[in-house]
Amino acid sequence: MPRLNSALQALYGRVLRRNPGEAEFHQAVHEVLESLDLVTMRHPEYLESGIIERICEPERQIIFRIPWVDDSGKVRINRGFRVEFNSALGPFKGGMRFHPSVYLGVIKFLAFEQTFKNALTGLPIGGAKGGSDFDPKGKSEGEIMRFCQSLMTELYRYLGEHTDVPAGDIGVGEREIGYLFGQYKRITNRFESGVLTGKGLSLSGSTVRKEATGYGVVMFTEHMLATRNKTLDGCRVVVSGSGNVALYAIQKATQMGATVVACSDSTGYVHEPKGLDLDLLFQVKEHERQRLSEYARRRGRGVEYVEGGRVWNVPAEVALPCATENELDVEDAKQLIENGVVAVAEGANMPTTPAAIDLFQEAGVLFGPGKAANAGGVATSALEMQQNASRDSWSFEYTEQRLAEIMEGVHERCATAAERYGRPGDYVLGANIAGFMRVADAMLAQGVI
Ligand code: NDP
């Protein structure tokens, strides 16, 4: 890891002591502090005011018990989390994740990243994240519903359209948001549509919300490529994951003329040099919730399924990690560079390890960090909140146009900040600085908060 100046190093030490054993959170904080080295040289007032340390401390952290009854009548217990990190710019906003790997350190890192990501959109939203160590795999519809209802029975008291507005993330899609919304409505006796985003269209959800993160990643990639007079048209693309973000990144990249040659799930990957069959992929993954091995089985010849393999071994000009944190390491980066990768954009949050990012940047590969590249999801959630507040619903075309403008703005903010601090094309630096300055200035304007 690059060194921090002595003041930031001391501050980082205090963050470590206050948040022991939370490796993902430490990693996310360190990455932001590295970028702030340059900022504090020009603006020592950010250090003197103590604002950096305050930004690293969540406003509120909620941990709670979620008891529920499985189909056999047995009582099960999970743990729920909501980290309300920063509300300087607007109501707390960020998704809920259901995955067995969830613990406080994961949710805290996601909420920290979310704070800067939301700032980068230019929209009035604060940062939060939540979730549970509940594993939705293999659970029945009834079990998922009872779990969601039990979670909301505790969480509802901290939410509100002007207070904290959750959405989906890994393991939480339209179905789960529907169950959470239904329980919130029963408990509060309010049809408060703006309290959750990612709702189905029948519950006053927004068009483009389910597509937004994946579409936004591809839009961001296109802007990065344009700085080198390139486009996605004709590129081979490799994507990790095959969930919400991955599927819609695959769809948009294909619409833009790219050939998506591979995608993965947690057990393996499929490789199809002529391009994936999108109809079958959506049928198997989105509608039937099956494994990729099933896609390969039905697709037959022409597709290779590699169980337990690394999707990053597949040659491509563009790589989009869209599964989970730290899923692309140094060995993967070396392989991608050797295979001639030109651009990498993070659909997932923190999927690339710090050493792998360094390798990409040293090799001149365009690198779009998640807090910029995947901001399209939360941005469209904010558009959903706008529609809910005005009891309106916008067309797909209009909403997608708004998303495109927002992604252009995110790219512009990152590029301008990177240039201003002497590192043109360094989107990691640009995203961290632009996001930090918007949040820090809003906090300072509100006194000691
Ligand atoms: P989904 O649950 O829809 O899909 C997740 C995908 O990633 C699945 O293919 C899953 O495979 C794979 N995956 C999950 N965990 C692991 C793991 N530990 N190891 C290997 N593969 C894994 O989630 P989303 O698509 O919504 O989210 C994906 C990423 O994008 C996350 O990092 C999330 O934080 C980020 N993100 C999501 C946004 C959204 O709007 N949904 C917004 C911004 C960022 P399997 O099915 O085998 O588990």
Residues whose N, C-alpha, C, O or C-beta is under 5 A from the ligand:
A	BS01	NDP	G168 D169 I170 G171 T213 G241 S242 G243 N244 V245 A246 S264 D265 S266 T267 C322 A323 T324 E325 G347 A348 N349 N374 G377
